[in-house]
Amino acid sequence: MENQVLDIDIICLKFGLSGELINFRKHGNGNINRTYVLEFQEDGQIQKYILQNINTEVFKNPSRLMSNVAGVTNHIKKYYSDNGVDPDRRTLEFLQCDNGEYHFIDENAQCWRVYKFIDDVYTCEVIDNEGVFREAGRAFGEFQNILGTFDISTLYDTIPDFHNTAKRFDAFKQAVQENKANRLANVKNEVDFVLAREGDTHILTDLIDEGKLPLRVTHNDTKLNNILFDKTTNEGICIIDLDTVMTGLSLYDFGDSIRSGANKTAEDDPNTDNVGIDLGLYEAFVSGYLSTAKALTDMEKQYLPFSAKLLTLECGMRFLTDYLNGDTYFRTDYPNHNLDRCRNQFKLVEDIENNMETMKKITEKYC
């Protein structure tokens, strides 16, 4: 702990943080980066910052990572400023180090970044009403709309082929062939489920290759808890956790929002009788999303319902791949955790398939 405090003193100097450090505490429950709140007092004023230790085992090139994050947040800040809106609560504001970079690597090879703390906000871990999910859709749609003018050629792929479902399918087939954990006999039905839907895994990547779907800035982790909601207005005001911002399809973000938010139960509920698509939540998200995501093409809108199925299939396929490989990627709490997750997601795929026509009609209503 003493070494950490010493490092923080150095970091404060490097990032130009002034005043008396009166509070230092851990923050959040993230699984990748270590996060702290720093609280300073100067001339009777309190200023808070978030300090994060970037996990360079996951993000091996922090310079490129922070180039993406800073580029996107600066673009959002300029958008709000140009439109007469105070940007301070609308996007994360990262501080530059004394060398001009947005990160600092200390003598212990630890990588750090600092951004201003946004106060009087909250995050949601669960959806307890349709209004929350509608507002989430509006916030993610606005994020997509604002970044529609961003130059995607400046973005780096921090995790290459993250949502390339065709390549995820290839990795799945390799896991089946190698059967590293000797678990293949347990999952014949699940393997057959994926193999029967191989054609689905190529649909969006083929449309990209054919030039029919535009590449855009994508968040790639559009869970509800990655939105800051204003405590007074309950408005979704700021999208956070931008480490996976890359070039991709708007459909990836939309589909993953539905997969993670509109399931009637948790993604690892082992009782698949509880699993299903909540059409009320689907409509709520669609109505919010399409109210702000104004730049979407007709082709993108057409594939919104399908993207919910595809991203759910992809996630289940990844859980199954990891189960076959011996649980080397996802953190598990018990031996069949990935298998339960996989079965849960595949049940959701089936329910989306059964409700696809209804989902299309709902989407058309708001187009």
Secondary structure, 3 states (H helix, E strand, C coil): CHHHHHHHHHHHHHCCCCCEEEEEEECCCCCCCEEEEEEEEECCEEEEEEEEEECCCCCCCHHHHHHHHHHHHHHHHHHHHHCCCCHHHCCCCECCCCCCCCCEECCCCCEEEEEECCCCEECCCCCCCHHHHHHHHHHHHHHHHHHHHCCHHHCCCCCCCCCCHHHHHHHHHHHHHHCCCCCHHHHHHHHHHHHCCCCHHHHHHHHHHCCCCCCEEECCCCCHHHEEEECCCCCEEEECCCCCCEEECHHHHHHHHHHHHCECCCCCCCCHHHCCECHHHHHHHHHHHHHHCCCCCHHHHHCHHHHHHHHHHHHHHHHHHHHHHCCCCCCCCCCCHHHHHHHHHHHHHHHHHHCHHHHHHHHHHHC
